[in-house]
Amino acid sequence: MSAAPEKTSALSHAVALAKSVVPPLHPAGRPFVAGGALATLLIRAKSRKLGVVVGLLTGWLAWFFREPVRVTPKRPGIAVAPADGAVSHVVEAAPPAELGLGSDPMLRISVFLSVFDVHVQRAPATGQVVRAVHVPGQFLSADLDEASEVNERVSVHVRSDDGHDLAVVQIAGLIARRIICSVADGEKVLAGQTYGLIRFGSRVDLYVPLGSRVLVEPGQRTVGGETVLAELAR
């Protein structure tokens, strides 16, 4: 009599396990994956081998647009990584002019994303979006230092709940030609919250106040929404 409930429990456990292993898909990727799945079915009816190739490409798209669940540190006075990738630069630099933060230098931590990294961007701290600005530009390789100033980008000024002014910049790269930013002026954001995405290979810069204690080094890998990049200056 108890066999059915046991089977249901086992199925529920299997579904929960699958959800914990397979990350969700970012909404921006759904049209690509749906189109790829349809193309796979249509092509496979005519050519099994070609259908397998298209199916693998569709699987790669689903993997590329993944949006894994992250556990964000809650302690105050920190800035978490806005993206997965490798730290490419830690330098003093003026914040993006379009945000109106002045010309005094801040600490800029640059994270380079390869095509193999998770490509969603996450808020570095809990606070309010003061301004979000799209700036047209070039498409130099995102690992070049000058890409911060000349490449296509979307700059976001976040004022944290504890009063810190931060800037996070999505930068297009040599292959990346599409930046998605889903927050607007005046919106509230939570640390680790997904707010955007770049396709396909790019860079994200985080500007923190001068005097902050940077906790990462160039070459170090970051996990968006989890890795603490800096303890912010008081």
Secondary structure, DSSP 8 states (H G I E B T S, - for coil): --HHHHHHHHHHHHHHHHHHHS--B-GGGHHHHHHHHHHHHHHHTT-HHHHHHHHHHHHHHHHHTB---------SSEEE-SSSEEEEEEEEE---GGGT--SS-EEEEEEEE-TTS--EEE-SSSEEEEEEEEE--B---TTSTTHHHHB-EEEEEEEETTS-EEEEEEE--SS--EEEE---TT-EE-TT-EEEEEESSEEEEEEE-TT-EE---TT-EE-TTTSEEEE---
